[in-house]
Amino acid sequence: MILLPPKGGLGAQPQGFDFVSLPEGHHVQQIREYLTGSFHRGRNTMKPIIIVGSGLAGYSLLRELKNRQCQVPRVLITAAGGDSYYKPNLSTALAQKKSAADLVLADAAAMGQTLSAEILTHTRVVELDPIHHRLTLDRGGELVYDKLILAVGSAPIRLPLTGDGAEDCLSVNNLEDYALFQEKLTTAHRVAIIGPGLIGSEFANDLLQSGREVVIIGPDPWPISSLIPQAAGQAVQQAMAEKGAVWHLGTFNGAIEKTATGIRTVLQNGAKVEADLIMTAVGVRAETQLASRSGLKTNRGIVTDLFLQTSAPDIYALGDCAEVGGKNLPFVQPLMIGSRALASTLLGQPTEVHYPPMPVAIKTHLHPVITLPAQTKEGHWVFDGQPTTGIVGRFFDSDARLAGFVLTGNRTSEKAEIMKELPQ
Ligand SMILES: Cc1cc2nc3c(=O)[nH]c(=O)nc-3n(C[C@H](O)[C@H](O)[C@H](O)COP(=O)(O)OP(=O)(O)OC[C@H]3O[C@@H](n4cnc5c(N)ncnc54)[C@H](O)[C@@H]3O)c2cc1C
């Protein structure tokens, strides 16, 4: 373990040092050489694989490389503290009374030790030089890479909110956000959520199950309307309404104004919503800025082929930030499949990513959902079951083949059977 100076260099007012964990046999000098970009010119001629990002994508790739006995040195750089955690747990943690610290599976030092990698925390990569295989750090210094993997994730979409309470609205996309959310909830009981999609509905469920009053606002005709059909969305809506949730669908919020007792917004439909806290959950957008300002091709994500190779040689993208073969899939399963293929590619066995049908589980525990969205809109739904207990919906395409499905409530137990019905 060594200490790195604080951002701004040694002359800066020290606000504490950052830890870098080194695997056995490494010397302090080696990390200094990394930081000056001279590693490859010194005794060790092997340039490292560098991964940017300590989310599920970055760490799962490190794990795959370790499992394959990778002999190339690995460095992971992260703007975050480097704690390993399972992000989907953020939207189910309140009801389980879990703090941000409870969600941490291992800290950066332990991850570096276990996965035989050097981990630079609280360090942002600000520039890439694809021609010279270099990157620049915000704390100063450059690193040279052999292969670079961008696993920089996604960020919540920010709504252009107006009103003096707009700046107090929060969204939860990482451990730090969750810690702040939990702190605010010590005094906030009435929570308004802007965004009735997957993440907004999961947080609404968690808040209800932890005893809060919840209002959900958004233009969608029914909850989670981009992923599930009306019958399934209404089953979720009904189950949460029975626990006290108030849904304002088909409408937009107005300006967010502070009041003597909290926050108020008047909706487009004329309804007045009073709350102690407003959360926005209107989706995430892939982090593409670093890539695009460094000349890499970007679209809805950092554009890659099926080998996860970007438009620049020896630079790959993985996880929420990547648009793989035209698809940006911000879920766990695609990044796990991607990290296995990419580890093989990086170790000399070029391997394409192939996604099987990947159903999405929606953690609205009051009425859970599993869905496989169809890739086409041409077709029709056939439903079976009761909205109060659970429904099964099958989507048949224009050739009458099963192309998607939704299972809700107690019918989610039928996932394995319905997967077998999919055409091979
Ligand atoms: C509340 C919630 C619930 C979810 N539930 C589910 C679920 O049930 N099932 C499911 O499949 N998916 C779910 N998801 C989505 C899933 O969690 C994500 O797809 C996955 O965690 C993304 O991992 P990632 O590593 O690509 O990105 P991230 O976790 O966003 O990690 C990105 C990392 O990059 C770092 N970084 C960014 N820019 C830089 C830079 N310039 N320099 C250095 N570091 C940088 C960040 O600090 C961070 O460490 C959920 C997401 C949320 C928010």
The ligand as an SDF file (V2000), in Angstrom:
LIG
                    3D

 53 58  0  0  0  0  0  0  0  0999 V2000
  -30.7650    1.9200   -8.8220 C   0  0  0  0  0  0  0  0  0  0  0  0
  -30.3140    0.9840   -9.9050 C   0  0  0  0  0  0  0  0  0  0  0  0
  -30.8330   -0.3020   -9.9550 C   0  0  0  0  0  0  0  0  0  0  0  0
  -30.4420   -1.1700  -10.9830 C   0  0  0  0  0  0  0  0  0  0  0  0
  -30.9730   -2.4270  -11.0060 N   0  0  0  0  0  0  0  0  0  0  0  0
  -30.5760   -3.2860  -11.9750 C   0  0  0  0  0  0  0  0  0  0  0  0
  -31.0750   -4.6230  -12.0090 C   0  0  0  0  0  0  0  0  0  0  0  0
  -31.8880   -5.0300  -11.1890 O   0  0  0  0  0  0  0  0  0  0  0  0
  -30.6190   -5.4690  -12.9820 N   0  0  0  0  0  0  0  0  0  0  0  0
  -29.7130   -5.0480  -13.9280 C   0  0  0  0  0  0  0  0  0  0  0  0
  -29.3260   -5.8360  -14.7810 O   0  0  0  0  0  0  0  0  0  0  0  0
  -29.2250   -3.7830  -13.9160 N   0  0  0  0  0  0  0  0  0  0  0  0
  -29.6300   -2.9020  -12.9640 C   0  0  0  0  0  0  0  0  0  0  0  0
  -29.1250   -1.6280  -12.9450 N   0  0  0  0  0  0  0  0  0  0  0  0
  -28.1100   -1.2680  -13.9550 C   0  0  0  0  0  0  0  0  0  0  0  0
  -26.7350   -1.8090  -13.5460 C   0  0  0  0  0  0  0  0  0  0  0  0
  -26.5190   -1.5740  -12.1840 O   0  0  0  0  0  0  0  0  0  0  0  0
  -25.6640   -1.1620  -14.4110 C   0  0  0  0  0  0  0  0  0  0  0  0
  -25.8810   -1.6090  -15.7480 O   0  0  0  0  0  0  0  0  0  0  0  0
  -24.2230   -1.5250  -14.0110 C   0  0  0  0  0  0  0  0  0  0  0  0
  -24.0240   -1.4330  -12.6260 O   0  0  0  0  0  0  0  0  0  0  0  0
  -23.2550   -0.5980  -14.7630 C   0  0  0  0  0  0  0  0  0  0  0  0
  -21.9240   -0.8510  -14.3890 O   0  0  0  0  0  0  0  0  0  0  0  0
  -20.7250   -0.0730  -15.0690 P   0  0  0  0  0  0  0  0  0  0  0  0
  -19.4910   -0.5930  -14.4390 O   0  0  0  0  0  0  0  0  0  0  0  0
  -20.8440   -0.1300  -16.5570 O   0  0  0  0  0  0  0  0  0  0  0  0
  -20.9380    1.4630  -14.7040 O   0  0  0  0  0  0  0  0  0  0  0  0
  -20.8530    2.2840  -13.3310 P   0  0  0  0  0  0  0  0  0  0  0  0
  -21.3180    1.4960  -12.1780 O   0  0  0  0  0  0  0  0  0  0  0  0
  -21.5590    3.5690  -13.6340 O   0  0  0  0  0  0  0  0  0  0  0  0
  -19.3040    2.5550  -13.1160 O   0  0  0  0  0  0  0  0  0  0  0  0
  -18.5930    3.5170  -13.8390 C   0  0  0  0  0  0  0  0  0  0  0  0
  -17.2870    3.7970  -13.1350 C   0  0  0  0  0  0  0  0  0  0  0  0
  -16.4870    4.6600  -13.9510 O   0  0  0  0  0  0  0  0  0  0  0  0
  -15.8980    5.6750  -13.1460 C   0  0  0  0  0  0  0  0  0  0  0  0
  -15.5680    6.7850  -14.0600 N   0  0  0  0  0  0  0  0  0  0  0  0
  -16.3840    7.4470  -14.9160 C   0  0  0  0  0  0  0  0  0  0  0  0
  -15.6800    8.3490  -15.6360 N   0  0  0  0  0  0  0  0  0  0  0  0
  -14.3960    8.2430  -15.2330 C   0  0  0  0  0  0  0  0  0  0  0  0
  -13.1720    8.8970  -15.6260 C   0  0  0  0  0  0  0  0  0  0  0  0
  -13.1410    9.8280  -16.5830 N   0  0  0  0  0  0  0  0  0  0  0  0
  -12.0240    8.5720  -14.9810 N   0  0  0  0  0  0  0  0  0  0  0  0
  -12.0210    7.6090  -13.9950 C   0  0  0  0  0  0  0  0  0  0  0  0
  -13.1450    6.9480  -13.6230 N   0  0  0  0  0  0  0  0  0  0  0  0
  -14.3110    7.2580  -14.2360 C   0  0  0  0  0  0  0  0  0  0  0  0
  -16.9600    5.9510  -12.1040 C   0  0  0  0  0  0  0  0  0  0  0  0
  -16.4130    6.6050  -10.9880 O   0  0  0  0  0  0  0  0  0  0  0  0
  -17.4050    4.5030  -11.8000 C   0  0  0  0  0  0  0  0  0  0  0  0
  -16.4930    3.8980  -10.9250 O   0  0  0  0  0  0  0  0  0  0  0  0
  -29.5120   -0.7320  -11.9470 C   0  0  0  0  0  0  0  0  0  0  0  0
  -28.9960    0.5750  -11.8990 C   0  0  0  0  0  0  0  0  0  0  0  0
  -29.3940    1.4270  -10.8910 C   0  0  0  0  0  0  0  0  0  0  0  0
  -28.8440    2.8330  -10.8340 C   0  0  0  0  0  0  0  0  0  0  0  0
  1  2  1  0
  2  3  1  0
  2 52  2  0
  3  4  2  0
  4  5  1  0
  4 50  1  0
  5  6  2  0
  6  7  1  0
  6 13  1  0
  7  8  2  0
  7  9  1  0
  9 10  1  0
 10 11  2  0
 10 12  1  0
 12 13  2  0
 13 14  1  0
 14 15  1  0
 14 50  1  0
 15 16  1  0
 16 17  1  0
 16 18  1  0
 18 19  1  0
 18 20  1  0
 20 21  1  0
 20 22  1  0
 22 23  1  0
 23 24  1  0
 24 25  2  0
 24 26  1  0
 24 27  1  0
 27 28  1  0
 28 29  2  0
 28 30  1  0
 28 31  1  0
 31 32  1  0
 32 33  1  0
 33 34  1  0
 33 48  1  0
 34 35  1  0
 35 36  1  0
 35 46  1  0
 36 37  1  0
 36 45  1  0
 37 38  2  0
 38 39  1  0
 39 40  1  0
 39 45  2  0
 40 41  1  0
 40 42  2  0
 42 43  1  0
 43 44  2  0
 44 45  1  0
 46 47  1  0
 46 48  1  0
 48 49  1  0
 50 51  2  0
 51 52  1  0
 52 53  1  0
M  END
$$$$
